[in-house]
Amino acid sequence: MGWRNAFDNSKPLFVAVYATVIVGIIFSSLYVISAIYSGKAATFSATSFQNNVGSSPSEQALNVSQSAVVQGVPSPNLESRNVSTKPIWEAPNTKKMPKLETFRLTKELVQQRVKDNVVIVTFGNYAFMDFILTWVKHLTDLGISNLLVGAMDTKLLEALYWKGVPVFDMGSHMSTIDVGWGSPTFHKMGREKVILIDSILPYGFELLMCDTDMVWLKNPLPFLARYPEADVLTSSDQVVPTVADDRLDIWQQVGAAYNIGIFHWRPTDPAKKLAKEWKEMLLADDKIWDQNGFNDLVRKQLGPAVDGESELVYAYDGSLKLGILPASIFCSGHTYFVQAMYQQLRLEPYAVHTTFQYAGTDGKRHRLREGMVFFDPPEYYDAPGGFLTFKPSIPKNLLLEGPHTVESHFTLVNYQIKQIRMALAIASVLNRTLVMPPLWCRLDRLWFPHPGVLEGSLTRQPFLCPLDHVFEVNIMLKELPVEEFGPQINIREYSFFDNPLMPKQVKDSWLEVQLCQEGIRDCLASNNTSPSGVLRFPKRSSEETFKTVFSSFKDVKVIKFSSMQDAFLGFADKIREERFRSRVKRYVGIWCCVAEQTPGHIYYDMYWDEKPGWKPLPPQTPQDDHPPP
């Protein structure tokens, strides 16, 4: 009876416990079902949920930073947990845009994205939307979700929000257009970066700060965790390897600038002090470039080494521990696209930053496309009118024989320019997009005099050079007035058909064109193909012949010519010819630079073969310093 009375008295408590258990089971079931259908992102959500609520700050920093002291963050309420666990790329389940203040940068907003006490951040305006989406996709493909994007205009903020990308408002209210390197607005963007770093570090989180014109190829977080004592780990513009493995670069041998397009900050007192002084320096003088300011401060004191093994060095005020990320695997535009340093050293690259290029934002985008690491929409790979491509022909002696000189370099490049000029004309006639061929160079291109390749670098000769080494990619992609320059000629990168994103309907729709000498057997201007599907087509055919024959193949996605040697006789309409010439003359740029002469650059000439005795010489007078007529 006593037992029964005790049970009766405890019945309300039992019911409460029982109800709690039932609710817990239901909640857990819903979570498991959600995890099954959410893939990798749901896995991150569970981890993030546990880190934010069930573990101490020191446990959150496990394997990332044993040295950083991180302040505790209040547990988010249930609503903010739902926000933080929402998978990236999952569109919001609402039709109404939240108020702008919802996206204000706060400690709580950043905490929602933090994992292992680290957050990866980039920022930009709407003009860089495709770069930002590429940046995010590379990270999510690597299984990384602890990222945030700062929006410098509301157009970008809204676009990213509706795509399910974690975004915050930087309050910059910038223009949505490409501001251009070196412009006042460009420098303003640099100051925004410093302000952002100075704002986030006091929250107590580690910050991997990135420019939008770089992409991640491998998860960098385990690498950064190998150096828990570092206050700052920065990339550099180093082009000569200091190590042959994946250790930090040897700081005494790094003579190039530290590059702030990729750097990792820990929320230590020396790092916070550096960020604050850097910000104050830039705000006090709007003529200082943010990267120069960073280098000036960090190099105020450089040395001694922190220890004998890690390659960390005391820098700045003598208390900041600095490490320089290896340029072979945290790649610049030179070590990745020109030297392919990581390949030669048999290493896996973590990142590529599109520095060392010569065509602005368009050149950066094209570089990433050449490397097949840029994510374009499906229509990019299936353009209206189809594609034109050809097999380039380069004699062995031009490519491999003789010394590597300015003369031999131009002889090689000019031989290729002539074929590309022919292909551009045929693409214009057939209204097809030209897939550029691989371009070979003997000499590197830089902004200053050099002996052909940089001493100590791993640049091979000859090497597969980026298109912007020879061609003005930004001009090629620009919409020029039709009445002056004729119709637009669209282009694609040389690696286009190797891209895994190439759709099957394009891969399966090809016409092989074999050029032949008119008058020999089976060399007729007709649309009859051989049993193997090859079309024999006469060299030096007229514009009318091209249009007549290839009109039968307008539904074929890709037409590939066996060669461009003497393929096209020329435009029938002289006005069309002149407009075409005006257009393509602007497509070629300069090579730079010979020593002991000012200016030392040499202009490429699209019509070099029409000028007897043409030689690659720098302008002899200031009046001669202009593109060829």
Salt bridges, closest charged atoms under 4 A:
GLU90 OE2 - LYS86 NZ 3.18
ASP130 OD2 - ARG365 NE 2.74
ASP141 OD2 - LYS137 NZ 2.90
GLU192 OE2 - LYS188 NZ 3.08
ASP198 OD2 - LYS279 NZ 2.86
GLU206 OE1 - HIS264 NE2 3.00
GLU206 OE2 - ARG266 NE 3.39
ASP211 OD1 - LYS193 NZ 2.78
ASP211 OD2 - HIS353 NE2 3.71
ASP213 OD1 - HIS353 NE2 2.95
ASP213 OD2 - LYS364 NZ 2.62
GLU229 OE1 - LYS321 NZ 3.42
ASP245 OD1 - ARG247 NE 2.99
ASP246 OD2 - ARG226 NH1 3.17
GLU277 OE2 - LYS300 NZ 3.44
GLU280 OE2 - LYS276 NZ 2.58
ASP317 OD2 - LYS273 NZ 3.02
GLU348 OE2 - LYS218 NZ 4.00
ASP362 OD1 - ARG365 NH1 3.20
GLU370 OE2 - HIS366 NE2 3.56
ASP376 OD1 - ARG369 NH2 2.71
ASP382 OD1 - LYS557 NZ 3.07
ASP444 OD2 - HIS334 NE2 2.57
ASP468 OD2 - ARG367 NE 2.70
ASP508 OD2 - LYS504 NZ 2.51
ASP522 OD2 - ARG521 NE 3.79
GLU543 OE2 - LYS547 NZ 3.17
GLU543 OE2 - ARG576 NH1 3.85
ASP566 OD2 - ARG540 NH2 3.34
GLU577 OE2 - ARG581 NH1 3.80
ASP605 OD2 - LYS611 NZ 2.47
ASP609 OD1 - ARG421 NH1 2.77
GLU610 OE1 - ARG581 NH2 2.74
ASP625 OD1 - HIS601 NE2 2.77
